[in-house]
């Protein structure tokens, strides 16, 4: 018994150091949210709220868009803090203004120029945004799909959806699985898998808006950000990559190779890239990337909360969006508003417009192959390690 007790003590010392312990919660529904008002029916399918919990972290998810609704982690004082922006009711996400809060985006995340691409001699036309490009699969993207729950436990949920050939303009009957899981290392992992019966293109990511000081707590410009990227892909006025890969050392505001405040250079008036994006809305090329294992992609530090989020991924790039078009139109779960730059997105991904850019890493998926990728979000606080 002494040995068992000692092992239990060691386990909690390792997993709970400097972390506030929160009371166990049921898998469903989320405490503090009216599940009956969150539940809804979209296109004849039931939408529900699901909760994962591992003793330190609590994750709130919806099968509408395989969506991350909330994510509660302890701050530097051990207080649970919801760091993901979300909306209070399930129906709120089924609108143009609410659909991109926290979902899986695809079948092709980010932009495709002219809403078209050629593949094996055939041209595929997609739904456009403003008549100029396709983005996140458009109105037929998986963020608007009600997914099936394939499996569920206290710390893991697996969503499934099936897209028919030419749905949204993309080729192939595609079977897509996305799993969210909590680990004892205070990590949230998102695993993706896609198969197809026809050659197609695939690029999936998660579109959560983060504020490490807490949902509705104000601007993210004081957050410290480090991107493990020595280059980025410049864009044109439509925010489509030009095909160039530019060193961040040649464009100082885009140099996040060491931790710096997001707001430090964001208002640099003579920077054409920041003017195009009205801030940061760019793909960063991850340094020393290896497809066979996870690469350290980003580190984000809440300036008030002391919460640290490290992102690791198989992906060759990460999109950083600094909330430039947020305008306070949506009410958040805590009653606040999605004010200007009150959230940011960090989306591990392949590069935007890769189907039209042969020099970019390929997003082509062949029949008989499987698209598999993992992104890991690891949480800690500033007191747990040397930030330098």
Buried (B, 14 or more C-beta within 10 A) or exposed (E): EEEEEEEEEEEEEEBBEBBBEBEEBEBEBBEEBEBEEBBBEBEEEEBBBBBBBBBBBBBBBBBBBBBBBBBBBBBBEBEBBBBBBBBBBBBBBBEEEBBBBBBBBBBBBBBBBBBBBEBEEEEBEBBBBEEBBBBBBBEBBBBBBBBBBEEBEBBBBBBBBEBEEEBBBBBBBBBBBBBBBBBEEBBBBBBBBBBBEBBBBBBBBBBBBBBBBBBBBBBBBBBBBBBBBBBBBBBEEEBBBEBEBBEBEEBEBBBBBEBBBBBBBBEBEEBEBBEBBEBBBBBBBBBEBEEEEBBBBBBBBBBBBBBBBBBBBBBBBBBBBBBBEBEEEBBBBBEBBBBBBBBBBBBBBBBBBBBBBEEBBEBBBEEEEEBEBBBBBBBBBBEBEEEE
